[in-house]
Amino acid sequence: MNAAAAFFYIFSTVMVGSAFMVISARNPVHSVLFLILAFVNAAGLFMLLGAEFLAMIIVIVYVGAVAVLFLFVVMMLDVDFAELKQGFLQYLPIGALIGVAVLIELVLVVGAWTMSPASIGAASSPIEPDVSNTLALGRLLYTKYVYFFQAAGLVLLTAMIGAIVLTLRHKPNVKRQNIAEQNARDKSDVELKKVPSRAGV
């Protein structure tokens, strides 16, 4: 067994175990931590496959943003998880039925999967040997698919603006900052008051 195979078995075993702990841990904070561990091991598997860009994206985006955001939300919100788990038995039969159906599909797919000798030679990498995965992906995105890339960015920008507009609520009797009014002030509009120490305005 070479080093690549050994690292593959280590990463895959830890990732499967941490993924199981994500759904079986009783503490939601522990579930998020196990999710971060699963993401890191998935990044290691991508590194073994030579897809360093995907490994970097998983670590930066999913671990650095999504999983940490989940962790902060779970720790900061006072969520009553005991109340949320009260309806667990109500949906258990439907969840078990869906799980059995997915398991049967996986068994059928794995049982019918075969590797033909001709497909091994046809699966050669289209990337040049002296070009990294990140460079090849950047060339493809910013040349052939540049319009689709820009369109995806506009869609995400529109979704972000829409989410801000939908969630923005102007509450009455709440002081807000008016930049134009502040910039239009001069010295005569400003009143200075001497406030004693440890006393409010």
N, C-alpha and C positions, 0 to 999 in steps of 0.2 A: 504494500500500500504506500503510495507516494504522499507527499505533503498536501497536495491539492485535494485528494480524496479524503484525507484525515480531517482537513478543515471543513470540507463539505459535510461530513457526518457530524462534526461538532456543531457547526452553525445550524444545520437542519434539525438536529435533536433538541438543541436549546430553543429554537424558534417554535417547534411544535409543542414543546412543554410549556413555554411561556404563553402561547396562544390558548392552550387549554386552561392555564391559570387565569387568563383574562376573564373567561366566562364562569369559572368556578370559584374565584376568590370572593369572600363575603364582604370585604372592605373595598369600596370603590376606588379608593386611593391606591391600594395594592393592585387593582385591576389596571389602572392607568400606567403604573410603573412596569407591570409585566408587558403591557402593550408597547411601551418604549423599548423594552428588551427585545421583543419580537421584531420591531422595526430595525433595530441595530443589527440583529442577526440576518435579517433579510438583506440589508445593505452589504453585509459580508458575503452572502451568496451571490449578489450581483457583481461584486468585485471579483469573485472567482470566475464568473462568466465573461469577464472583460467589459462589462457595462458599468464603467466607473461613473458615468453621468447619472444613471438611475440610482446608484448607491449614494451619490452626493445629494440628489434630490430627496431621497428618503430621509437622510439624516437631517438636512437643513429644513425641509418643509414639514415633513410628518413628525419627526422627533422634536425639532426646534420650535415648531409653531403649533401644530394641531394637537399633539399629545400633551405638550406643556399647557396649552390652553385648556384642554380637558381637565388636567390636574388642578389648575387654578380655579376653574369653575366648580369642580367637585369640592375643593377645600374651602372656597369662599362662600358658596351658597349653603344655607342651612336646609338641606333636603332631608325629609323624613323618609328614609329608605324602607323602614318597616311598613309604612303606609303604602308605599309603591309595590311592595311584595305581597300585599294582601290578595290581589287579583291574579297571582301567579297560577294557582291551581285551576282557575277558570279557563285560561288559555293553554294549559298543558296538553290536552288531547290534540288540539290543532297544531301546536308546535311539534309534538311527537310525530304526527302524521307527515308534516312537511320534512322533518328530519329523516324519517324512514324513506321518503320518496327521493330525497337528495342522496342518501346512502346507496339506494338501489341504482340510481343513475351513475354514481361514481364507480360502483362495482361493474356495471355493464361497460362503461368506458374503459376502465383499466383492463377488464377481461378481454375486450375486443381489440385492444391496442397492440399493434405489431410494428416492428421496425424493418422495413425493406432494405436490402443492401444498396439499391439504387438511390434511395433518399439520403444516404450518408454522404455520397459524393456530391449530390446536388445541393447539400446544405452548406456549401462553402461560404465563407464570410465575404460580402460584397465590399468591405472596407479594405483599403490598401494597407499593407503591413506596416508602413511607416506613419500612418495617420491614426491618431487616437480616436476613441469613441466619441468624446465630446466635440472634437474638431469636425468629425464627419457629420454628426448630428447638427451642429451649428451651420455648416455649409448647406445642408439639406433644408433646414428651416428658413434660412435667410436668402435662399436663392429660388428653389423650386416651389416651396410652400410659403413664401413670404406673405402673400395676400391672405391665405387662410390663417396664418399666425397673427397678422394684424386684426383680422376679423374676430378671432377668438379673444384678443385683448379688448376690443371694443365691446364685445358681449359681456365680458367680465366687468368692465368699467360701468356699463349700463346697469348690470345687476347690483353692483355696489352702490351706485347712486340711488337706485330704486329702493334698496334696503334701508338706506339712510333716510330717504323721504318718507317711507312708510312708518318707520319707527320714531321719527322726530315728532315730539309733542310739545307745543308751546303752552306751558301752564300759566294761568293768570297770576298776577301779583308777584311775579318773579323778576328780579332785576337782571337785565342783560346788558352786555357791553355793546356800546354804539361807537364804533371807531371814528366815523365822520364827526360825530358830536364832540368826541374827545380831542380830535385834531383841530377843531374850530375854536377851542377855548384859548383865552389869553390870560394874562396875569390878573386882570380885574375880576374874572369869574371865579378865581380860586380863593377860598377862605381858609386861612390857617388857624388851627386851634391847638392850644397847648393842653395835652392830655396828661394827667398825673400818671406816675408809674403804676403799673398793675391795675389800671382802670380802663374800662371799655370806652368806646367813642360814644 
